[in-house]
């Protein structure tokens, strides 16, 4: 099981749909990875989590499992990420007792209040910019709201997601984000490896500035 000592998510936080994608980018130097599995059988979910966790441990990378909190506990992942609907069905007490940290997605004032009541280890806000990943009922949040969220969450890490590129990332961090979560930018790139390397170079520069 996790020992509950996982640090906060790294400043660059890519999200992948399966273990195969994880194997493509984790060895490049990714420090935090979310595994977001969709429409899979229970057996496949368990295999994907186990395979990805073996990989991330080998490379010193944190693994955040999206939604599947029971399987994440069983595997001993570092973190669980919950959407608002998933939060309503999750056993937060069991997650905490198991020693896993968890983050929660938010898109509105009401969702932020619900998330803070659950006592998560980080809060995510999105979409910051327009995103093509999926149809969103939420309008882009923008940098001003990101700053407002950071004031509300205080010392708790704030993860920004949605339409973020390397060119926009520093502005997102300046507005209040501690981490930027990225999916479409690298997955749809002509050369995903090169795009990840660009992100990693950006992240390293930001860490050096923080020293």
C-alpha positions in Angstrom: 0.0 0.0 0.0 1.0 3.6 -0.3 2.7 5.1 2.7 0.8 8.4 2.2 4.0 10.4 1.9 3.6 11.3 -1.8 4.5 14.9 -2.4 2.2 17.2 -4.3 1.7 16.8 -8.0 4.7 18.0 -10.1 4.3 21.3 -11.9 3.8 19.4 -15.2 1.1 16.8 -14.9 0.3 14.8 -18.1 -2.8 12.6 -18.3 -2.8 9.4 -20.4 -5.5 6.9 -21.3 -3.6 3.7 -20.9 -0.4 2.0 -19.9 1.0 2.1 -23.4 0.9 5.9 -23.4 2.5 5.9 -20.0 5.4 3.8 -21.3 5.9 6.3 -24.1 6.4 9.3 -21.9 7.3 8.3 -18.3 10.9 7.3 -19.2 11.5 10.8 -20.6 11.4 12.2 -17.1 7.8 12.7 -16.2 7.4 13.0 -12.4 3.6 12.9 -12.1 1.2 11.0 -14.3 -2.5 10.6 -14.2 -4.0 7.4 -15.7 -7.5 8.1 -16.9 -9.1 4.9 -18.2 -12.4 5.0 -19.9 -14.9 2.3 -20.9 -12.9 -0.7 -19.7 -13.8 -4.0 -18.1 -12.8 -4.4 -14.4 -10.1 -6.9 -15.3 -8.6 -4.4 -17.8 -8.7 -1.6 -15.3 -6.8 -3.6 -12.8 -4.2 -4.7 -15.4 -3.8 -1.2 -16.7 -3.3 0.2 -13.2 -0.8 -2.5 -12.1 1.2 -2.2 -15.3 1.4 1.6 -15.1 2.2 1.6 -11.4 5.1 -0.8 -12.1 6.4 1.6 -14.7 6.0 4.7 -12.6 7.7 3.2 -9.6 10.6 2.1 -11.8 11.1 5.7 -12.9 10.3 7.5 -9.7 7.1 9.0 -11.0 3.9 9.5 -9.0 0.8 7.7 -10.3 -2.6 9.4 -10.0 -5.5 7.0 -10.8 -8.6 8.7 -12.1 -12.0 7.6 -10.8 -11.2 3.9 -9.9 -10.6 4.5 -6.2 -11.1 0.9 -5.1 -8.6 -0.4 -7.6 -6.2 2.4 -6.8 -6.3 1.4 -3.1 -5.8 -2.2 -3.9 -2.8 -1.5 -6.2 -1.2 1.1 -3.7 -1.2 4.0 -6.1 0.0 7.4 -4.8 -3.1 9.4 -5.6 -6.7 9.2 -6.7 -8.4 11.9 -8.8 -12.1 12.2 -8.4 -14.6 14.2 -10.5 -17.7 15.6 -8.7 -19.9 12.6 -9.6 -17.2 10.2 -8.6 -16.7 12.0 -5.3 -20.4 11.5 -4.5 -19.9 7.8 -4.9 -16.5 7.4 -3.3 -15.7 6.4 0.2 -13.4 9.3 1.1 -12.8 7.9 4.6 -11.6 4.6 3.1 -9.2 6.4 0.8 -7.7 8.4 3.7 -7.4 5.3 5.9 -5.6 3.5 3.1 -3.0 6.3 3.0 -3.7 7.5 -0.5 -3.9 11.2 -1.3 -6.6 12.5 -3.6 -7.6 15.4 -5.7 -10.9 16.7 -6.9 -12.1 18.5 -10.0 -14.0 21.7 -9.7 -15.8 24.0 -12.3 -17.9 26.3 -10.1 -18.2 27.9 -6.7 -20.6 25.2 -5.6 -18.3 22.4 -6.7 -15.4 24.1 -4.9 -17.3 24.2 -1.7 -18.2 20.5 -2.0 -14.6 19.6 -2.8 -13.1 21.6 0.1 -15.5 19.9 2.5 -14.0 16.6 1.5 -10.5 17.7 2.6 -8.6 16.8 -0.6 -4.9 17.0 -1.1 -5.3 19.1 -4.2 -8.0 21.0 -6.1 -8.2 21.0 -9.9 -9.9 23.8 -11.9 -10.8 23.7 -15.5 -11.1 24.3 -18.3 -8.8 27.3 -18.1 -9.0 27.8 -21.8 -11.2 26.3 -24.5 -10.5 22.7 -24.9 -11.2 20.3 -27.8 -10.8 17.1 -25.6 -14.5 16.8 -25.0 -17.7 18.8 -25.0 -17.8 20.9 -21.8 -20.8 22.5 -20.3 -18.5 24.9 -18.5 -17.1 28.0 -20.2 -13.4 28.7 -20.0 -12.5 29.7 -16.5 -9.7 32.1 -17.4 -6.8 33.3 -15.4 -8.7 35.7 -13.1 -10.8 32.8 -11.7 -7.6 30.8 -11.3 -6.2 33.5 -9.0 -9.5 33.6 -7.1 -9.4 29.8 -6.6 -5.8 30.0 -5.3 -6.9 32.5 -2.7 -9.7 30.2 -1.7 -7.7 27.0 -1.4 -4.7 28.6 0.3 -1.7 26.3 0.8 -3.5 23.3 -0.8 -2.0 22.7 -4.3 -4.1 24.0 -7.2 -4.0 22.1 -10.6 -5.1 23.9 -13.7 -6.4 22.0 -16.7 -7.9 22.7 -20.1 -6.3 24.2 -23.3 -2.9 24.8 -21.7 0.1 24.9 -24.0 3.8 25.5 -23.1 3.3 29.0 -24.4 0.5 29.6 -21.9 1.8 27.6 -19.0 4.0 30.3 -17.3 1.0 32.7 -17.3 -1.2 30.0 -15.7 1.4 29.4 -13.0 1.8 33.2 -12.4 -2.0 33.4 -12.0 -1.9 30.9 -9.2 -1.6 27.3 -10.4 0.9 25.0 -8.7 0.6 22.4 -11.5 -0.6 22.3 -15.1 -2.4 19.2 -16.3 -2.1 18.4 -20.0 -3.7 16.0 -22.3 -4.6 17.2 -25.8 -1.5 19.3 -26.3 0.9 16.4 -26.5 -1.4 13.6 -27.5 -2.4 15.3 -30.7 1.0 16.7 -31.5 2.8 15.5 -34.6 5.7 14.4 -32.5 4.4 13.6 -28.9 7.8 12.7 -27.6 9.3 16.1 -28.7 6.3 17.9 -27.2 6.7 16.1 -23.9 10.4 17.1 -23.9 9.4 20.7 -24.4 7.1 20.5 -21.5 9.8 18.9 -19.3 12.2 21.6 -20.2 9.7 24.2 -19.2 9.0 22.4 -15.9 12.7 22.2 -15.1 13.1 25.9 -15.8 10.2 26.7 -13.4 11.7 24.5 -10.7 15.0 26.3 -11.0 13.3 29.7 -10.7 11.7 28.5 -7.5 15.0 27.6 -5.8 
